[in-house]
Amino acid sequence: MKMKLENAFYVEPVGIAGGLALWWSNSVNLSVMHFDKNFVDAKISITGEDEWFGTFIYAPPYSEEKQRFWEALASLRNDINDRWCTIGDSNIVASPDEKYGGTPFDHNGVKWYYEFLDRTCLLEIPSKGRFYTWSNQRSDEDVIIEKLDRALSSLEWSFIFPKAISIIDAAIASDHSPIVLLTNGLMKRTKRDFKFESR
């Protein structure tokens, strides 16, 4: 894949599973602050804009790992007034309406996610496009579709990007739909857009 982006940061996969990649252009000042196998946390600024934190996530799909992940993510910021945005695959169905097909909604499975939201006071960034972001790519009675991918931000982050919106794009060569975060709303796309695709 050829992209006109001059900088990159990688988290190597464990065996054949996982792995993360983050690319950015020279117009973005980005410093990686923390990372592990499930996230990359960075301090970001673009010329003429305030500095903020962005955390790009691929949450674990296994229930025994979810507590560790959400607690580690919450611990990244000690001040709820930080300008903070998270985006990516949460691997969480947060409510019954975010799932169609398959096993019933698991009320116990979202405990750690909601505790994370309580600790950080992050809110979901408004989105456009598709509602469900993941599919098992089957049809008829075997289809399962879920909303797993989302962008969240702190109130302080929303003050510097009041028009921000996330676009759920069409899935291509993946069972996940990519998220495009438009920090300046539905204007023409600029180099400031972030795109996260789970692979």
C-alpha positions as CSV (number, residue, x, y, z in Angstrom):
1,M,0.0,0.0,0.0
2,K,1.5,3.4,-1.1
3,M,0.6,6.4,1.0
4,K,2.0,9.9,0.9
5,L,2.8,9.7,4.6
6,E,6.4,10.2,5.8
7,N,6.2,8.8,9.4
8,A,5.1,5.5,10.9
9,F,4.9,3.6,14.2
10,Y,4.3,-0.1,14.5
11,V,3.3,-2.5,17.3
12,E,4.4,-5.9,16.1
13,P,1.8,-8.7,16.2
14,V,2.0,-11.5,18.7
15,G,2.5,-14.6,16.5
16,I,0.0,-14.1,13.6
17,A,-2.5,-12.2,15.8
18,G,-2.9,-8.5,16.3
19,G,-0.4,-5.8,15.4
20,L,-1.0,-2.0,15.0
21,A,0.3,0.6,12.6
22,L,0.0,4.3,12.7
23,W,1.1,6.6,9.9
24,W,1.2,10.4,9.7
25,S,2.5,13.2,7.5
26,N,5.1,15.9,8.3
27,S,2.3,18.4,8.7
28,V,1.3,16.6,12.0
29,N,3.5,16.9,15.1
30,L,3.0,13.5,16.7
31,S,4.8,11.9,19.7
32,V,4.0,8.3,20.8
33,M,3.5,8.4,24.6
34,H,2.4,4.9,25.4
35,F,1.6,1.7,23.6
36,D,0.9,-2.0,24.1
37,K,-0.5,-4.8,21.9
38,N,-4.0,-3.1,21.9
39,F,-3.4,0.6,21.6
40,V,-1.1,3.4,20.5
41,D,-1.4,6.6,22.6
42,A,0.0,9.8,21.1
43,K,0.3,13.6,21.7
44,I,-0.8,15.4,18.5
45,S,-0.7,18.9,17.2
46,I,-1.3,20.5,13.8
47,T,0.0,23.9,12.9
48,G,-2.3,26.6,14.2
49,E,-4.3,24.2,16.5
50,D,-4.1,23.2,20.2
51,E,-2.3,20.1,21.3
52,W,-4.4,17.0,22.1
53,F,-4.1,13.3,22.9
54,G,-5.2,10.6,20.4
55,T,-5.4,6.9,21.3
56,F,-5.9,4.4,18.5
57,I,-7.3,1.2,19.8
58,Y,-7.8,-2.4,18.9
59,A,-9.5,-3.8,22.0
60,P,-9.1,-7.5,22.8
61,P,-12.0,-9.8,21.8
62,Y,-11.6,-12.1,24.7
63,S,-13.6,-11.5,27.9
64,E,-10.7,-12.4,30.2
65,E,-8.6,-9.6,28.7
66,K,-11.2,-6.8,28.6
67,Q,-10.7,-5.7,32.3
68,R,-7.0,-5.2,31.9
69,F,-7.4,-3.3,28.6
70,W,-10.1,-0.8,29.8
71,E,-8.3,-0.2,33.1
72,A,-5.0,0.4,31.3
73,L,-6.7,2.8,28.9
74,A,-8.4,4.8,31.7
75,S,-5.0,5.1,33.4
76,L,-3.5,6.9,30.5
77,R,-5.1,10.2,31.5
78,N,-5.1,11.4,35.2
79,D,-7.0,14.6,34.4
80,I,-10.5,14.4,32.9
81,N,-9.9,17.9,31.5
82,D,-7.3,16.6,29.1
83,R,-8.1,17.1,25.4
84,W,-8.4,13.4,24.5
85,C,-9.9,11.4,21.7
86,T,-10.0,7.6,21.2
87,I,-10.9,5.8,18.0
88,G,-10.9,2.3,16.8
89,D,-12.3,-1.2,17.4
90,S,-13.7,-1.3,20.9
91,N,-14.8,-5.0,20.5
92,I,-17.8,-4.0,22.7
93,V,-21.5,-4.2,21.8
94,A,-22.6,-1.4,24.2
95,S,-26.3,-1.9,24.1
96,P,-28.9,-4.3,22.6
97,D,-29.6,-2.1,19.6
98,E,-26.0,-2.4,18.6
99,K,-26.3,-6.0,17.7
100,Y,-28.4,-8.0,15.2
101,G,-28.3,-11.8,15.0
102,G,-26.3,-14.4,16.9
103,T,-26.3,-14.8,20.6
104,P,-28.3,-12.4,22.8
105,F,-26.8,-9.2,24.1
106,D,-24.4,-9.8,27.0
107,H,-25.2,-7.3,29.8
108,N,-22.3,-8.5,31.9
109,G,-19.8,-8.2,29.1
110,V,-20.0,-4.4,29.0
111,K,-19.2,-3.8,32.6
112,W,-15.6,-2.8,32.2
113,Y,-16.4,-0.5,29.2
114,Y,-19.0,1.5,31.2
115,E,-16.6,1.7,34.1
116,F,-14.0,3.2,31.7
117,L,-16.6,5.8,30.5
118,D,-17.4,6.7,34.1
119,R,-13.7,7.2,35.0
120,T,-12.8,9.2,31.9
121,C,-16.1,11.0,31.1
122,L,-15.6,10.4,27.4
123,L,-18.6,10.7,25.1
124,E,-19.2,9.2,21.6
125,I,-18.4,11.6,18.7
126,P,-21.5,11.9,16.4
127,S,-21.3,9.7,13.4
128,K,-22.7,9.5,9.9
129,G,-23.0,6.6,7.5
130,R,-23.4,3.0,8.5
131,F,-24.6,2.1,12.0
132,Y,-23.2,-1.4,12.3
133,T,-19.5,-1.5,11.7
134,W,-18.8,-5.3,11.7
135,S,-20.3,-8.2,9.9
136,N,-19.7,-11.9,9.9
137,Q,-20.2,-11.6,6.1
138,R,-23.0,-14.2,6.0
139,S,-26.5,-13.7,4.8
140,D,-30.1,-14.5,5.7
141,E,-30.7,-16.1,9.1
142,D,-26.9,-16.6,9.6
143,V,-26.0,-12.9,9.4
144,I,-24.6,-11.2,12.5
145,I,-23.9,-7.4,12.4
146,E,-22.6,-5.3,15.3
147,K,-21.4,-1.9,16.2
148,L,-17.9,-2.4,17.5
149,D,-15.9,0.6,16.1
150,R,-16.4,4.1,17.5
151,A,-14.7,7.4,18.3
152,L,-14.9,9.0,21.7
153,S,-13.8,12.3,23.1
154,S,-13.5,14.4,26.2
155,L,-15.5,17.6,26.6
156,E,-12.2,19.6,26.4
157,W,-11.4,17.9,23.1
158,S,-14.8,18.8,21.7
159,F,-14.3,22.4,22.6
160,I,-11.4,22.7,20.1
161,F,-13.2,20.5,17.5
162,P,-16.9,21.4,18.0
163,K,-17.8,20.3,14.5
164,A,-16.0,16.9,14.6
165,I,-17.9,13.9,13.2
166,S,-16.9,10.3,12.5
167,I,-17.9,8.8,9.1
168,I,-18.4,5.0,9.0
169,D,-17.2,4.1,5.6
170,A,-18.0,1.0,3.5
171,A,-16.0,-2.1,4.4
172,I,-13.6,-3.2,1.7
173,A,-11.5,-6.4,2.0
174,S,-12.3,-6.5,5.7
175,D,-15.2,-7.5,8.0
176,H,-14.9,-4.1,9.7
177,S,-16.0,-0.7,8.3
178,P,-13.2,2.0,8.5
179,I,-13.8,5.1,10.6
180,V,-12.9,8.5,9.1
181,L,-12.7,11.2,11.8
182,L,-13.3,14.7,10.3
183,T,-12.2,17.1,13.0
184,N,-13.7,20.1,11.2
185,G,-17.0,18.5,10.3
186,L,-18.5,17.8,6.9
187,M,-16.3,20.1,4.9
188,K,-14.0,19.0,2.1
189,R,-11.4,16.5,3.4
190,T,-8.0,17.9,4.3
191,K,-4.8,16.4,5.5
192,R,-6.2,16.7,9.1
193,D,-8.5,13.7,8.6
194,F,-7.6,10.6,10.5
195,K,-8.6,7.1,9.2
196,F,-8.5,4.0,11.3
197,E,-9.2,0.6,9.9
198,S,-9.2,-2.6,11.9
199,R,-7.3,-5.4,10.1
